[in-house]
């Protein structure tokens, strides 16, 4: 739900836009208690998110959407092409403030005052950072934030005195750069952030269990481009479990040259093909009851909606609350 200019998403929400209608239909069909939207334009007053929420079959009473790094001017030549003020010079790619940001919606109370927003963390300040491999100038390193969109730890109330921490982010694609692999190493470190956080290697203490790490890693475990070491270390850390959501539609849309299990794919890209890039990873103490991806086979219910809503599909996981 990103558009080419500010205010255009709000306009489309107020019209009979096919993509917005498809998004509404999928949300209504799955009806998640907690919903993370990535690639949605942010605005200062939350007008677009508020308007979208009001048009849902069951509007959400709580949401969390502080300003992301997308489109935030850095004042530096981050991509090193000798020009300033371009979309690639923003803290996160964006042609205007908030283009393609994030939003968290919930039917359970969001404890926003207790949330931790790590969006301002400089990339070079991440313990074990790989920024030195990305061939970025000293001036750029002095201002470049780690998050291409955001990194949030948002507690949600699940009972009297009980919380579920939602760890949410959306990483940069590990492509659209040169041999320096700037985006590849940044994508690597955006995932590495969570390993550092859960291991207790940051100034802030790790979140208590239970928690769920969810978002767009923009990284497939096997196929496509990317630096996967931090991602695999995170999955092997013991902090998380991978319920491996599947879909019948992805299983049918096999890329012959891919090595991964096609049924696990979550995105239908034109260039690199189908990839698994979205994840919902509950903490190891939680019980998973079911999981899936909204990617129906052709002619099945929601098939047209899933194709119209986005190249990237909604991933859902049912957990048993403690």
N, C-alpha and C positions, 0 to 999 in steps of 0.2 A: 504494500500500500504506500508506495513512494511515487511522487509525481515530479515533473520537471521544473516546477517552480513553487514558491511559497504560496499557500492558500488554495492551491489547486485540488489537494485532497479534500479539503472541506467542501469545495464546490461539488466534487464528484459524489460525496456522501449525500448531499442534498438533492442529487439527481438520480435518475434510474440507471446507474452505472452497472454494467454486467459484472465487473470484477468485484465491486463492493457487495453486490447482491450474492455472489457466490461465496464470499467470505462469511457473510451473515448466515447463509444456509448451512455451511459446514460447522460454524460455531453452535448453531441451534441444534444440529443433529448430534454432535458430540457432547455439548453442554458441560465443558470442563469447569470444575470448581475454581481452579486457578489456571489462568491463561497468560502465556507470554507471547506477545506479538513482536516480531523483529521486522525490520524493513518498513516501518510505519513512520511517516513524517511527523516530527514534533513541532509544536509551536508554543510561544511564550504563555499563552493563556489556556493551553490544553483544549482548544476549541475543536480541533479535528477529532481527537480521541473522545471528547465528551459527546460530540455529535454522532460518532459511530456507535458509541455505547448506547445512546438513547434509541437508536434504530434496531438494536438487537432484540430478538424475541424475548429474552430475559436479560435486561440490563444488569450490569455488575454494580454493586453498591460501593466497591472500593477499588481504587487504582493508584498506581505509583508510576510516575513518568517524569523524573527530573531531566534537565537538559543533558543530552548526550554529546559526545565529541564530534559527531557527524556535522560537517560544515562549519565547525568552530575555527575561526581564523587563528593561525599560529603566529603570524608575523614573520615567518622564516621560509626559506626555500627548501621545504622538506624533501622534495623529490630531486633536488639538485639540477634542475634544468635551466637555471639562471633567471627564472621568472617568479614573481611573488603573487599571492592572492588567488592562485588557481585552486580548483577542487582538490587536487592532490597535495596542496600545501595546507589544507585544513587538518586539524588534529585527527579527524576521521574523514574519509572521503565524503564530500558533499558540496554541491554548488550553491547551497544556501543553508543557514543554520537549522539543524535538525533533520536534514534530508535523510530518510532511511534510518530513523532512530529505533527506540524500543519502548514498550509499555507493558506493564504488569497489571492484570485485572483479576479480581478475586471476589468470591461470594463470602469469604470469611474475612474478618477484620485484618487489614494490613497495618502493622505497627510502624508507621513511617518514621516516627520520632526515634525509633531504635534501629533503623536501617543504616547500613554502612554503604557509602557510595565511594568506590575506589577509582572512579572515572578520571580523577585528576592525577593519578600516580604517573610519574615520569617513567618512560620505558627503561632508561638507564639505571633507575633506582630499584628495579626488580632484582632480588637476589639471584645470582646465577644468570643474569641477562645475556642474551645473545646479540645485543645491539651492535657489538663490535664486528660481527660477521656481515652486517648489512651495508657497510660502506656508506655511512651517514656522516655528514660533516659535524664538526664540533658545535657549530651554531645550531644545527638541527637537533643534535643530541641534548642540548641544553633546554629545549622546550618540548620535544616530542613526547607526547603522552603514550602510555602503553595501549590503552583501550581505543580501538577504532570506533566503537560505539559506546559501550559502558561495561562496567563490572559492578554488580550489585549483590549485597547480602541483605535480603528483606525478610524479616520475621513476620509470619502470619499466625494469627491466633487460631488454635484448633481445639481449644477447651479451656477451662478455667486454669490459668497458670501454665498452660501448655502451648508450645510454639513449634511451627515447622519453618525452618529457614529456607528461603528460595534463593539459590545462588544463580544469578542470571547474567548472560552476556551474549554478544554476537561478534565474532571475530572477523577480521579482514580476510578476503579470499587470498590464498597463497599464490596469486598470479598477477597479471597486469603490471609487471615490473621488468627489470633487466637481469643481467647475470649476477648482480649484487644480491638478488633475492631478498630485497627489503621486505616485501609483503610476506614472503615465506617465513622469514625469521620472526617477523612480528606476530604472525599467526601462531607460530610455535610458542612464543612467550605469552600470548594471551591465554593459551591453555595451561602453560607452565605456572601462571599466576595462581590458578586454583590448587595446584599441587603444593606450592609454597604456602598458601593460606591454610590448607587443611593439615599440612605437616607442622604448622606453628612457626614458620620461618619468617613471618612478617611481624611488624610491631604490634598489630592487632591480633588478639587471640583467635584461634579458629572457632568456627561456630559449633555450638553443641548439637549432638544428634537429637532428633532426626533432621535431615536436610535433604534437599533435592537440587542437584546441579542441572540446569536446563538452558538450552539455547542453541545458537547456530555456531558450531565449531568451524564451519566451512572447511572441513577436513574429513576425508574418507580414510578408514583404517588401512586400506590396501590400494585403492585405485586413485587415479588423478595425481595432481602435483601436491607438494607440501612436505614440510619437515615434521615427521611423526614421533620423534623420540619422546617429547614431553607428553603427548597425548597417550601413548602406550604406557608410559610410566604412571600417569594419573589413573588409568584403568586398572593397573596392576598394584596400586598403592594399598588396597584394602579398605579405603575410605568409602568406596562406591560399589554399586552393582549395576550391571548392564542388562536390562530385561530384553534387549534385542527385539524391539517392535518390528513386526513384519506386515506386509500387505500382499494381496493377491495380484494387484495391478503391477507392482514393481517386479514381482516374480515372473510375470509374462513379458515385461519389457527388458529383456536381457541384452546387455552389450556383449557381443561375442569376444571382444578383446579384454574384458574385465575379469579379474580374478576373484573378487569378493562375491558374497552371497547376494544375488540380485534382489531377493525378497526383502532385504534389509535397507535398500536404498530409500532415500527420502526426497530426492530432488531429481528433476528431469531437465538437465541442461543440454543446450544445443551443441556446444563444443566438446566438453569432456565427457558427455554422456550422463548416464544416471549414476548418482553418487549418494552415499550415506553421509550427510553433513549436519543434520539436526539430531539432538540427543536429549533424552530425559533420563538422568542417572540418579536414582534414589540412594541415600546413604545405606551402608551395609546392614544396619539394624532394622530397616523397614521391610515389611512383607509386601511383595508385588502380587496383585490379584490377576491382572491382565494388562496387555499392552498392544498397541497397533499403530499403523500409519494410515491416514485417510488417502489411499491411492487405490480406488476400486478398479476392477477389471472393466473393459469397455462394456457399455450398455447397462452396467449395474447402477443402483441408486448412488447418487453423489458423484458419479464418474465425470459428468460434464462440469459440475461445480468444482471438483478438485482440479480439473484441467484449466478452468477459467480463473480460479482464485490466485494461483501462483505456480511457478515452476517448483517451488519448495512446499512440501506437503505438511499438514498438521500431524504431529506425533503426539500420541496420548499414552499415559500410563495410569492405571488404577492402583492405588496403594491402600493398605489397611492402616488406619491411623492407630497409634499406640494408645 
